Amino acid sequence: MVLSFPAGITRHFSSHPTQPVLTFSISNYSRLEQVLPNPQLLCCEPTTDSVDTKEFWVNMPNLMSHLKKVAEQKPQATYYNVDMIKYQVSAEGIQSTPLNLAVSWRGDATNTDLRIDYKYNTEAMAAPAPLHDILFLVPVDGGEAKLQAMIPPAIWNQEQQTIQWKIPSLSHRSENGGVGALLGRFQMTEGLCRPTQLTVQFTSEGSTLSGCDIQLVGTGYRLSLIKKRFAAGEFEDQKCV
C-alpha cells in the first residue's frame, strides 16, 4: 500500500511542525498474510489473525523528515509516493485467481499442439473489474519450430522461438463471458513435446483481490483519491499428452 502526498505538504509541515497524527484503518485485514508495515513510519497494536479491522498510525516526525528528503531529491515532483505496507493476499485455490488458466501440450513425431484455455473469474475480485493488456507468452522448445497455425492470430518470433497472444481487455461482458481458448500448432525438427512455462501479464484498475479498504481515522487529513490496482504474476503448467 502506497500513500501519495502533494508536494506542497512539505511547506505546510515546515510552517506547522506540530501536526495531528495521521491514523488510518484497514478493513478485511484478516485476508492479508505476511504483513510488513514500514518500520520507520508506521506503528500499530499487536493483533491476532482473526481481527478484521486494524488501525495504524504514522510516526509524524519521521514522515516529515522523509518527505523533506524526497523533496530535496525530486524538486520538480508534484507528489511523493511513500511505501507504507507490503503484504500478501491469502489464496484459496483457483477461485482466488482473476484469470483461470489450463495449458496442455500434445505431441507426435513431427507436430506439437498447444492449447491454452482461459476463463475470466469475477469471484476473485472484491468488485468485478476488466483485465487489460493481457499478454500470453510461450517459448517453443524442441529444436527449430515451424509455425503451422495460430488461432486466434498471434505474433510468432522465429528468432526467439516464442509465440505471443494479446487480448486488449477481458471481463464478464466479453464474448462467452470471458471464456476462450488459444491454439497453436508447430512442426518440430526434433519431434519432441517439451512443455515450457507460460507467462501471463495483465493489469486491472478499480478493484482488489484482497477486498481490503482504507479509511482515515480522526480529523486533520482527507483522502482525495483511492486507487485500486493489481497486476499478474506468472502461471506455469507443464502437461504433455
Secondary structure, DSSP 4 states (H G I P E B T S, - for coil): -EEEEETTHHHHHHH--S-PPPEEEEESGGGEEEEEE-TTTEE-----TT-SEEEEEE-HHHHHHHHHHHHHH-TT-SEEEEE-EEEEEPP-GGGG-SEEEEEEEEE-SSEEEEEEEEEE-GGGSSS---EEEEEEEEE-BSSSEEEEEEES--EEETTTTEEEEEEEEE-TTSGGGGEEEEEEEEEESS---B----EEEEEEES--SS--EEEEESSS---S----EEE--------B-
